[in-house]
């Protein structure tokens, strides 16, 4: 079963690229990437997001409010609060408190 997953994923990526789809970060997530990483390749943006949000369970990402950009102004508003565990809420709070304002 695991082998089929690895065979399907490269085919999926190749098909998406053939249809001119991109793997860039959505604009709402791009706004959360630090300025020094914004000019880099889009894979660097994804790597940053995956590293910084590694404590969040994968299925919570499917519950994000991705299309309402007006609601996204911080890490805490990225996910619905009822979908997060206490550990994830603490992790998001720590991310928010690390932010430096110029």
N, CA, C and O atoms as a GROMACS GRO file, in nm:
protein
  408
    1UNK      N    1   0.082  -0.119   0.000
    1UNK     CA    2   0.000   0.000   0.000
    1UNK      C    3   0.087   0.126   0.000
    1UNK      O    4   0.056   0.222  -0.070
    2UNK      N    5   0.195   0.125   0.077
    2UNK     CA    6   0.283   0.241   0.084
    2UNK      C    7   0.354   0.269  -0.047
    2UNK      O    8   0.383   0.384  -0.077
    3UNK      N    9   0.381   0.165  -0.125
    3UNK     CA   10   0.449   0.183  -0.253
    3UNK      C   11   0.361   0.261  -0.349
    3UNK      O   12   0.412   0.345  -0.423
    4UNK      N   13   0.232   0.235  -0.350
    4UNK     CA   14   0.141   0.304  -0.441
    4UNK      C   15   0.139   0.454  -0.413
    4UNK      O   16   0.127   0.535  -0.505
    5UNK      N   17   0.151   0.491  -0.286
    5UNK     CA   18   0.151   0.632  -0.250
    5UNK      C   19   0.273   0.701  -0.310
    5UNK      O   20   0.262   0.813  -0.361
    6UNK      N   21   0.387   0.637  -0.306
    6UNK     CA   22   0.507   0.698  -0.360
    6UNK      C   23   0.504   0.704  -0.513
    6UNK      O   24   0.566   0.792  -0.572
    7UNK      N   25   0.433   0.613  -0.576
    7UNK     CA   26   0.423   0.614  -0.722
    7UNK      C   27   0.325   0.721  -0.766
    7UNK      O   28   0.347   0.785  -0.869
    8UNK      N   29   0.218   0.743  -0.692
    8UNK     CA   30   0.117   0.840  -0.730
    8UNK      C   31   0.167   0.984  -0.711
    8UNK      O   32   0.138   1.069  -0.796
    9UNK      N   33   0.239   1.012  -0.604
    9UNK     CA   34   0.281   1.149  -0.577
    9UNK      C   35   0.366   1.211  -0.687
    9UNK      O   36   0.336   1.323  -0.729
   10UNK      N   37   0.471   1.144  -0.738
   10UNK     CA   38   0.547   1.206  -0.849
   10UNK      C   39   0.461   1.225  -0.973
   10UNK      O   40   0.475   1.325  -1.044
   11UNK      N   41   0.373   1.131  -1.001
   11UNK     CA   42   0.285   1.146  -1.117
   11UNK      C   43   0.193   1.266  -1.099
   11UNK      O   44   0.165   1.338  -1.195
   12UNK      N   45   0.147   1.285  -0.980
   12UNK     CA   46   0.059   1.398  -0.949
   12UNK      C   47   0.133   1.530  -0.970
   12UNK      O   48   0.079   1.623  -1.030
   13UNK      N   49   0.255   1.538  -0.922
   13UNK     CA   50   0.334   1.661  -0.937
   13UNK      C   51   0.364   1.688  -1.084
   13UNK      O   52   0.354   1.802  -1.130
   14UNK      N   53   0.400   1.585  -1.158
   14UNK     CA   54   0.430   1.602  -1.301
   14UNK      C   55   0.305   1.649  -1.376
   14UNK      O   56   0.314   1.736  -1.462
   15UNK      N   57   0.191   1.592  -1.343
   15UNK     CA   58   0.066   1.633  -1.408
   15UNK      C   59   0.033   1.778  -1.374
   15UNK      O   60  -0.012   1.853  -1.461
   16UNK      N   61   0.053   1.818  -1.248
   16UNK     CA   62   0.025   1.956  -1.210
   16UNK      C   63   0.117   2.053  -1.284
   16UNK      O   64   0.073   2.160  -1.327
   17UNK      N   65   0.241   2.017  -1.298
   17UNK     CA   66   0.334   2.105  -1.369
   17UNK      C   67   0.301   2.110  -1.518
   17UNK      O   68   0.318   2.214  -1.581
   18UNK      N   69   0.254   1.999  -1.575
   18UNK     CA   70   0.215   1.998  -1.716
   18UNK      C   71   0.095   2.090  -1.740
   18UNK      O   72   0.080   2.146  -1.848
   19UNK      N   73   0.010   2.106  -1.638
   19UNK     CA   74  -0.107   2.195  -1.649
   19UNK      C   75  -0.075   2.336  -1.601
   19UNK      O   76  -0.165   2.417  -1.580
   20UNK      N   77   0.055   2.366  -1.584
   20UNK     CA   78   0.104   2.497  -1.541
   20UNK      C   79   0.056   2.539  -1.402
   20UNK      O   80   0.045   2.658  -1.374
   21UNK      N   81   0.028   2.443  -1.314
   21UNK     CA   82   0.000   2.475  -1.175
   21UNK      C   83   0.132   2.495  -1.103
   21UNK      O   84   0.232   2.433  -1.138
   22UNK      N   85   0.132   2.579  -1.004
   22UNK     CA   86   0.253   2.608  -0.928
   22UNK      C   87   0.239   2.558  -0.786
   22UNK      O   88   0.127   2.537  -0.737
   23UNK      N   89   0.351   2.538  -0.719
   23UNK     CA   90   0.352   2.494  -0.580
   23UNK      C   91   0.391   2.609  -0.488
   23UNK      O   92   0.445   2.586  -0.380
   24UNK      N   93   0.365   2.731  -0.530
   24UNK     CA   94   0.400   2.846  -0.447
   24UNK      C   95   0.306   2.855  -0.328
   24UNK      O   96   0.194   2.803  -0.329
   25UNK      N   97   0.354   2.923  -0.225
   25UNK     CA   98   0.271   2.947  -0.107
   25UNK      C   99   0.153   3.035  -0.145
   25UNK      O  100   0.168   3.128  -0.224
   26UNK      N  101   0.036   3.007  -0.089
   26UNK     CA  102  -0.077   3.099  -0.110
   26UNK      C  103  -0.043   3.236  -0.052
   26UNK      O  104   0.035   3.244   0.043
   27UNK      N  105  -0.099   3.343  -0.106
   27UNK     CA  106  -0.065   3.478  -0.059
   27UNK      C  107  -0.085   3.497   0.091
   27UNK      O  108  -0.009   3.570   0.155
   28UNK      N  109  -0.186   3.434   0.147
   28UNK     CA  110  -0.210   3.452   0.290
   28UNK      C  111  -0.100   3.389   0.374
   28UNK      O  112  -0.066   3.442   0.480
   29UNK      N  113  -0.042   3.277   0.330
   29UNK     CA  114   0.069   3.217   0.403
   29UNK      C  115   0.199   3.290   0.374
   29UNK      O  116   0.286   3.300   0.460
   30UNK      N  117   0.212   3.341   0.253
   30UNK     CA  118   0.332   3.414   0.215
   30UNK      C  119   0.352   3.536   0.304
   30UNK      O  120   0.465   3.577   0.331
   31UNK      N  121   0.242   3.595   0.350
   31UNK     CA  122   0.254   3.712   0.436
   31UNK      C  123   0.310   3.678   0.574
   31UNK      O  124   0.354   3.768   0.646
   32UNK      N  125   0.308   3.550   0.612
   32UNK     CA  126   0.362   3.509   0.742
   32UNK      C  127   0.509   3.469   0.736
   32UNK      O  128   0.572   3.446   0.840
   33UNK      N  129   0.566   3.462   0.616
   33UNK     CA  130   0.707   3.427   0.600
   33UNK      C  131   0.790   3.552   0.627
   33UNK      O  132   0.754   3.660   0.582
   34UNK      N  133   0.902   3.540   0.701
   34UNK     CA  134   0.985   3.657   0.730
   34UNK      C  135   1.039   3.722   0.602
   34UNK      O  136   1.055   3.656   0.499
   35UNK      N  137   1.067   3.849   0.610
   35UNK     CA  138   1.111   3.925   0.493
   35UNK      C  139   1.238   3.869   0.430
   35UNK      O  140   1.250   3.869   0.307
   36UNK      N  141   1.332   3.822   0.510
   36UNK     CA  142   1.458   3.772   0.455
   36UNK      C  143   1.440   3.643   0.376
   36UNK      O  144   1.529   3.607   0.298
   37UNK      N  145   1.329   3.574   0.392
   37UNK     CA  146   1.304   3.451   0.317
   37UNK      C  147   1.206   3.471   0.202
   37UNK      O  148   1.184   3.378   0.125
   38UNK      N  149   1.147   3.589   0.189
   38UNK     CA  150   1.044   3.610   0.088
   38UNK      C  151   1.098   3.617  -0.053
   38UNK      O  152   1.025   3.586  -0.147
   39UNK      N  153   1.220   3.656  -0.073
   39UNK     CA  154   1.275   3.665  -0.208
   39UNK      C  155   1.334   3.534  -0.258
   39UNK      O  156   1.374   3.524  -0.374
   40UNK      N  157   1.340   3.433  -0.173
   40UNK     CA  158   1.401   3.306  -0.210
   40UNK      C  159   1.306   3.219  -0.292
   40UNK      O  160   1.190   3.256  -0.315
   41UNK      N  161   1.355   3.105  -0.334
   41UNK     CA  162   1.273   3.009  -0.409
   41UNK      C  163   1.152   2.968  -0.326
   41UNK      O  164   1.159   2.966  -0.203
   42UNK      N  165   1.041   2.934  -0.392
   42UNK     CA  166   0.919   2.903  -0.318
   42UNK      C  167   0.934   2.778  -0.230
   42UNK      O  168   0.858   2.762  -0.134
   43UNK      N  169   1.027   2.692  -0.262
   43UNK     CA  170   1.050   2.575  -0.174
   43UNK      C  171   1.103   2.620  -0.038
   43UNK      O  172   1.074   2.556   0.064
   44UNK      N  173   1.179   2.729  -0.036
   44UNK     CA  174   1.230   2.780   0.092
   44UNK      C  175   1.115   2.830   0.178
   44UNK      O  176   1.118   2.816   0.300
   45UNK      N  177   1.014   2.888   0.115
   45UNK     CA  178   0.895   2.930   0.189
   45UNK      C  179   0.820   2.813   0.249
   45UNK      O  180   0.777   2.817   0.364
   46UNK      N  181   0.804   2.707   0.169
   46UNK     CA  182   0.737   2.586   0.220
   46UNK      C  183   0.819   2.522   0.331
   46UNK      O  184   0.763   2.477   0.431
   47UNK      N  185   0.951   2.518   0.316
   47UNK     CA  186   1.037   2.459   0.419
   47UNK      C  187   1.024   2.537   0.550
   47UNK      O  188   1.018   2.478   0.657
   48UNK      N  189   1.019   2.668   0.540
   48UNK     CA  190   1.002   2.750   0.660
   48UNK      C  191   0.868   2.720   0.727
   48UNK      O  192   0.862   2.700   0.848
   49UNK      N  193   0.761   2.716   0.648
   49UNK     CA  194   0.628   2.691   0.705
   49UNK      C  195   0.621   2.552   0.770
   49UNK      O  196   0.565   2.538   0.878
   50UNK      N  197   0.678   2.452   0.705
   50UNK     CA  198   0.673   2.316   0.761
   50UNK      C  199   0.758   2.306   0.888
   50UNK      O  200   0.720   2.236   0.982
   51UNK      N  201   0.871   2.374   0.892
   51UNK     CA  202   0.957   2.368   1.010
   51UNK      C  203   0.893   2.444   1.127
   51UNK      O  204   0.892   2.395   1.240
   52UNK      N  205   0.840   2.561   1.100
   52UNK     CA  206   0.787   2.645   1.207
   52UNK      C  207   0.654   2.590   1.260
   52UNK      O  208   0.620   2.614   1.376
   53UNK      N  209   0.580   2.519   1.177
   53UNK     CA  210   0.450   2.464   1.219
   53UNK      C  211   0.455   2.312   1.235
   53UNK      O  212   0.353   2.245   1.219
   54UNK      N  213   0.571   2.259   1.267
   54UNK     CA  214   0.586   2.113   1.278
   54UNK      C  215   0.506   2.054   1.393
   54UNK      O  216   0.478   1.934   1.392
   55UNK      N  217   0.468   2.133   1.490
   55UNK     CA  218   0.394   2.082   1.606
   55UNK      C  219   0.244   2.069   1.578
   55UNK      O  220   0.171   2.010   1.657
   56UNK      N  221   0.198   2.123   1.466
   56UNK     CA  222   0.055   2.117   1.432
   56UNK      C  223   0.027   1.987   1.357
   56UNK      O  224   0.100   1.950   1.264
   57UNK      N  225  -0.078   1.918   1.398
   57UNK     CA  226  -0.116   1.793   1.332
   57UNK      C  227  -0.157   1.820   1.188
   57UNK      O  228  -0.214   1.924   1.158
   58UNK      N  229  -0.127   1.725   1.099
   58UNK     CA  230  -0.149   1.744   0.956
   58UNK      C  231  -0.295   1.772   0.923
   58UNK      O  232  -0.323   1.861   0.842
   59UNK      N  233  -0.387   1.700   0.982
   59UNK     CA  234  -0.527   1.718   0.942
   59UNK      C  235  -0.584   1.853   0.984
   59UNK      O  236  -0.690   1.893   0.935
   60UNK      N  237  -0.518   1.925   1.074
   60UNK     CA  238  -0.563   2.059   1.112
   60UNK      C  239  -0.541   2.157   0.996
   60UNK      O  240  -0.614   2.255   0.983
   61UNK      N  241  -0.440   2.131   0.914
   61UNK     CA  242  -0.413   2.218   0.799
   61UNK      C  243  -0.531   2.219   0.702
   61UNK      O  244  -0.554   2.319   0.634
   62UNK      N  245  -0.605   2.109   0.694
   62UNK     CA  246  -0.719   2.103   0.604
   62UNK      C  247  -0.838   2.182   0.657
   62UNK      O  248  -0.937   2.199   0.585
   63UNK      N  249  -0.831   2.229   0.778
   63UNK     CA  250  -0.940   2.306   0.837
   63UNK      C  251  -0.908   2.456   0.842
   63UNK      O  252  -0.981   2.532   0.905
   64UNK      N  253  -0.802   2.497   0.776
   64UNK     CA  254  -0.764   2.638   0.780
   64UNK      C  255  -0.863   2.721   0.701
   64UNK      O  256  -0.932   2.671   0.612
   65UNK      N  257  -0.868   2.847   0.735
   65UNK     CA  258  -0.951   2.943   0.664
   65UNK      C  259  -0.866   3.003   0.552
   65UNK      O  260  -0.826   3.120   0.561
   66UNK      N  261  -0.838   2.926   0.450
   66UNK     CA  262  -0.743   2.968   0.348
   66UNK      C  263  -0.792   3.080   0.258
   66UNK      O  264  -0.710   3.155   0.204
   67UNK      N  265  -0.919   3.093   0.239
   67UNK     CA  266  -0.966   3.186   0.138
   67UNK      C  267  -1.015   3.319   0.195
   67UNK      O  268  -1.055   3.407   0.119
   68UNK      N  269  -1.013   3.334   0.326
   68UNK     CA  270  -1.054   3.459   0.386
   68UNK      C  271  -0.930   3.534   0.436
   68UNK      O  272  -0.893   3.523   0.552
   69UNK      N  273  -0.868   3.609   0.346
   69UNK     CA  274  -0.743   3.677   0.379
   69UNK      C  275  -0.762   3.790   0.478
   69UNK      O  276  -0.667   3.831   0.544
   70UNK      N  277  -0.883   3.840   0.492
   70UNK     CA  278  -0.905   3.949   0.586
   70UNK      C  279  -0.893   3.902   0.730
   70UNK      O  280  -0.865   3.982   0.820
   71UNK      N  281  -0.914   3.772   0.755
   71UNK     CA  282  -0.908   3.720   0.890
   71UNK      C  283  -0.765   3.686   0.933
   71UNK      O  284  -0.739   3.671   1.052
   72UNK      N  285  -0.673   3.674   0.838
   72UNK     CA  286  -0.538   3.631   0.870
   72UNK      C  287  -0.448   3.751   0.900
   72UNK      O  288  -0.406   3.822   0.809
   73UNK      N  289  -0.420   3.771   1.025
   73UNK     CA  290  -0.328   3.878   1.062
   73UNK      C  291  -0.222   3.826   1.158
   73UNK      O  292  -0.129   3.899   1.194
   74UNK      N  293  -0.235   3.700   1.201
   74UNK     CA  294  -0.137   3.643   1.292
   74UNK      C  295  -0.143   3.490   1.282
   74UNK      O  296  -0.230   3.434   1.215
   75UNK      N  297  -0.050   3.425   1.349
   75UNK     CA  298  -0.046   3.279   1.350
   75UNK      C  299  -0.172   3.222   1.416
   75UNK      O  300  -0.221   3.117   1.375
   76UNK      N  301  -0.224   3.289   1.517
   76UNK     CA  302  -0.339   3.237   1.591
   76UNK      C  303  -0.466   3.233   1.508
   76UNK      O  304  -0.555   3.154   1.538
   77UNK      N  305  -0.476   3.316   1.406
   77UNK     CA  306  -0.596   3.317   1.323
   77UNK      C  307  -0.587   3.225   1.203
   77UNK      O  308  -0.681   3.218   1.124
   78UNK      N  309  -0.476   3.155   1.187
   78UNK     CA  310  -0.459   3.065   1.073
   78UNK      C  311  -0.547   2.942   1.085
   78UNK      O  312  -0.602   2.894   0.986
   79UNK      N  313  -0.562   2.889   1.205
   79UNK     CA  314  -0.639   2.767   1.228
   79UNK      C  315  -0.761   2.798   1.314
   79UNK      O  316  -0.755   2.888   1.398
   80UNK      N  317  -0.871   2.724   1.295
   80UNK     CA  318  -0.984   2.740   1.388
   80UNK      C  319  -0.945   2.692   1.526
   80UNK      O  320  -0.889   2.583   1.540
   81UNK      N  321  -0.973   2.769   1.628
   81UNK     CA  322  -0.928   2.738   1.764
   81UNK      C  323  -0.988   2.609   1.818
   81UNK      O  324  -0.923   2.542   1.898
   82UNK      N  325  -1.108   2.572   1.775
   82UNK     CA  326  -1.168   2.448   1.825
   82UNK      C  327  -1.101   2.323   1.768
   82UNK      O  328  -1.120   2.214   1.822
   83UNK      N  329  -1.024   2.338   1.660
   83UNK     CA  330  -0.956   2.223   1.599
   83UNK      C  331  -0.820   2.196   1.662
   83UNK      O  332  -0.761   2.090   1.639
   84UNK      N  333  -0.770   2.289   1.742
   84UNK     CA  334  -0.635   2.277   1.798
   84UNK      C  335  -0.637   2.214   1.937
   84UNK      O  336  -0.730   2.234   2.015
   85UNK      N  337  -0.532   2.139   1.967
   85UNK     CA  338  -0.513   2.089   2.103
   85UNK      C  339  -0.446   2.198   2.186
   85UNK      O  340  -0.403   2.301   2.132
   86UNK      N  341  -0.436   2.176   2.315
   86UNK     CA  342  -0.372   2.274   2.402
   86UNK      C  343  -0.225   2.293   2.366
   86UNK      O  344  -0.174   2.404   2.372
   87UNK      N  345  -0.157   2.185   2.330
   87UNK     CA  346  -0.016   2.192   2.292
   87UNK      C  347   0.000   2.278   2.167
   87UNK      O  348   0.093   2.359   2.158
   88UNK      N  349  -0.089   2.261   2.070
   88UNK     CA  350  -0.081   2.339   1.947
   88UNK      C  351  -0.112   2.487   1.974
   88UNK      O  352  -0.049   2.575   1.914
   89UNK      N  353  -0.206   2.514   2.062
   89UNK     CA  354  -0.237   2.653   2.097
   89UNK      C  355  -0.118   2.720   2.164
   89UNK      O  356  -0.088   2.837   2.138
   90UNK      N  357  -0.050   2.646   2.252
   90UNK     CA  358   0.069   2.699   2.318
   90UNK      C  359   0.179   2.726   2.215
   90UNK      O  360   0.247   2.828   2.222
   91UNK      N  361   0.197   2.634   2.121
   91UNK     CA  362   0.298   2.653   2.016
   91UNK      C  363   0.270   2.775   1.931
   91UNK      O  364   0.362   2.850   1.898
   92UNK      N  365   0.143   2.797   1.895
   92UNK     CA  366   0.108   2.916   1.818
   92UNK      C  367   0.127   3.043   1.901
   92UNK      O  368   0.169   3.146   1.848
   93UNK      N  369   0.096   3.034   2.029
   93UNK     CA  370   0.117   3.150   2.116
   93UNK      C  371   0.266   3.185   2.123
   93UNK      O  372   0.302   3.303   2.122
   94UNK      N  373   0.350   3.083   2.129
   94UNK     CA  374   0.496   3.108   2.132
   94UNK      C  375   0.544   3.171   2.001
   94UNK      O  376   0.628   3.260   2.002
   95UNK      N  377   0.489   3.124   1.888
   95UNK     CA  378   0.525   3.185   1.761
   95UNK      C  379   0.485   3.332   1.759
   95UNK      O  380   0.561   3.417   1.712
   96UNK      N  381   0.367   3.360   1.810
   96UNK     CA  382   0.317   3.497   1.811
   96UNK      C  383   0.402   3.586   1.902
   96UNK      O  384   0.428   3.702   1.870
   97UNK      N  385   0.446   3.531   2.015
   97UNK     CA  386   0.526   3.612   2.108
   97UNK      C  387   0.669   3.633   2.058
   97UNK      O  388   0.737   3.726   2.104
   98UNK      N  389   0.716   3.550   1.966
   98UNK     CA  390   0.850   3.568   1.908
   98UNK      C  391   0.856   3.678   1.806
   98UNK      O  392   0.964   3.727   1.772
   99UNK      N  393   0.740   3.718   1.757
   99UNK     CA  394   0.735   3.820   1.651
   99UNK      C  395   0.799   3.950   1.700
   99UNK      O  396   0.778   3.992   1.814
  100UNK      N  397   0.876   4.012   1.613
  100UNK     CA  398   0.933   4.142   1.646
  100UNK      C  399   0.868   4.246   1.558
  100UNK      O  400   0.853   4.225   1.438
  101UNK      N  401   0.830   4.353   1.616
  101UNK     CA  402   0.765   4.461   1.541
  101UNK      C  403   0.863   4.576   1.524
  101UNK      O  404   0.929   4.618   1.619
  102UNK      N  405   0.872   4.626   1.403
  102UNK     CA  406   0.966   4.736   1.375
  102UNK      C  407   0.898   4.870   1.386
  102UNK      O  408   0.962   4.973   1.366
   0.00000   0.00000   0.00000
